[in-house]
Amino acid sequence: MDNSPVEIIFRWDSEDVRQKMIFDGDRQEAERYLQAVDEIQRSGDQSAVSIAMARLENEFRNILTSRTKPISVLPHLNTKEEDEVVVEEEEPKQGCACFCCLRFKSSASAKRHDDDDDYYYYDDCRLLYFGRFDETSVHCFSVDAINDLRCIAERMISSGYLWQCIQVYGTVRKSNIDAILGSLGISDVGAPLEARIHRWREAAMVCVLKLFAREKRLCEKIFDGVGPDIAHASFIETAKESAIQLLNFADTTCTTLMSLPYKLLMILDLYNALADLIPHLDNAFGLKSCESIRVLARNVLSRLSEAAMGSLSAFENALLRDTAKAPVPASGTIHPLTWCVIDDLRLICDNKKILNRLIVSKPSMESIFNVDLAHIIEEEGKTPLGVHLIWIIEILQIHLDGKAKQYKDKSLSHLFIMNNVHFIFDWMRALKEHSELRDMIGDGYLEKLERKFQQAAISYEKSTWGRVLNCLTDEGLYLKIGCKMSISKSALRKKIKAFNALFEKIHRTQAVWSIPDSQLRKSLRMSITEKLIPAYTSLVGQCGSINLNGRYVEYSELELQAAVLELFKGKPIS
């Protein structure tokens, strides 16, 4: 066998062995080749060095592509610096052990794990567990493979082939990241936007929290001893494009969301995910050469912040215009616009912590309405988000006041306002139980809403039951005969007949009206009963004295109470 360094180099460049890989075969032959490379580097034989570097480049590429085993990244999505390690004594198997691209953490005291589906890597005589096979996996290397890659890298770099080494490494490892991103489906433009954002979050977590960190540590292992700058350069070559791709997706999605109405939740979802990942991006891409990635991440985050503010403003402007032509509900119940606005306000309040940070300016009060909200803006401690909430509710109430005018029956108009303002009040009262939301809204505004729905209830009672109670007064009931006042039978008869007719109409009409809040419905019925029953029993009591009970009195006291309880159920009486 030829033993001179130059002969070894040229022998492995001959046609019959050019396609064979030295490091796939006998270990002693690989070691002889590396020693031969060391010798020709010292001798300065550039021709032999050039041939050797071409061979080592192919060997480097082959090890990167063929001597890998997959390890799942998805089951370990956490932010811990290192995964749990499991150690087991076992002899390393040459060329087939699985080295996970995480930092070594051998420990004799680590816990034992016996799952046949789990995968391990070898560190000397210790078997270390890091994960499971999965369709979305990191390709990892045995300790022997790591040593071979390091030995080849050292010789290529010392011979001036640094760029070729980094380029080969970056190309191969980058294809692994690209495959993982592809399997996570973020490039599926046909998927619904919400699904694509969800996939992006998953892909970003996989890449930033695990994949980039593992790739960075793998670079440190391979290029250990060569120099940290080279390890960083190799990592950047591997991961930079994928990081930019992830951020560009978020940026493009932000542009799309800004062009669509009512997408605040998606914007906040994207913002929260990116905000959580930025510290990890900073850690992975902390060098000056990666400043563009850090700047891009913050620019996208800033745009998402602007998009959130824009979405809130768009919601307010759409509410101001209120182009929807939904008719007022015939029963006077909650208007669809009220439901819609409160649902959106629930969304805003559910995300109050982040929105309090993002919403830094108060709304413009210039609108088609002449509304003076200076007292709200000037109230001490009112946050911009709190002012936005109140401004939205004020706009809603203005629209509700306008819609109430569509009713021909004034009583139903008042009932409609009572129902809708109470619905708003009840929602805000529930919010007030949380101290941070109480500060946003303030006690004064809640009291204002309470007065408004209570006034609407009073107005309803006056417009409906004022006429009924007028039928039950003794006005015009007595006649003066000589020096004595006597009940006029005809006047009493007329009053009772008028009451019967009016109450029957109200009973029939207002049974189909609706008060959806059970407590409010009970309270209003009680208020009606407390005024109606005493007045009715007083008048009916006069009938006994002139023998009119059986002929004109249609309701007993209990029947009248039962009839009142049938009001506001939202369905006709049987």
FENUR-V978686 format. One record per pair of residues at least 12 apart in sequence whose C-alpha atoms are under 6 Angstrom apart, sorted by the first residue. I is the first residue (numbers start at 1). GAP is how many residues later the second one is. Records with the same first field share a line. If there is no record, write none. Layout:
I=GAP / GAP
//
This chain:
5=31
68=71 / 72 / 73
69=29 / 70 / 71
70=67 / 68 / 69
71=60 / 61 / 62 / 66 / 67
72=59 / 60 / 61 / 62 / 64 / 65
73=64
85=43 / 44
86=24 / 25 / 26 / 42 / 43
87=23 / 39 / 40 / 41
88=38 / 39
89=36 / 37
90=35
91=34
92=30
97=24 / 25 / 45
98=22 / 23 / 43 / 44
99=22 / 41 / 42 / 43 / 44
100=40
101=39 / 113 / 117
102=112 / 115
118=13 / 14
119=12 / 13
136=44
146=76
150=72 / 73
166=68
170=67 / 68
173=65
174=64
186=13 / 14
216=19
219=12
251=49
258=49
264=44 / 47
271=33
305=53
331=182 / 183
332=84
333=181
334=86
356=29
359=26
360=24
361=23
362=22
363=25
382=58
386=54 / 55
411=49 / 52 / 53
414=42 / 46
418=35 / 38 / 39
421=32
422=31
425=24
471=24 / 28
472=63 / 67
477=14
510=57 / 58
511=55 / 56 / 57 / 58 / 61
512=58 / 59 / 60
513=55 / 57
514=54 / 55 / 56
515=53
//
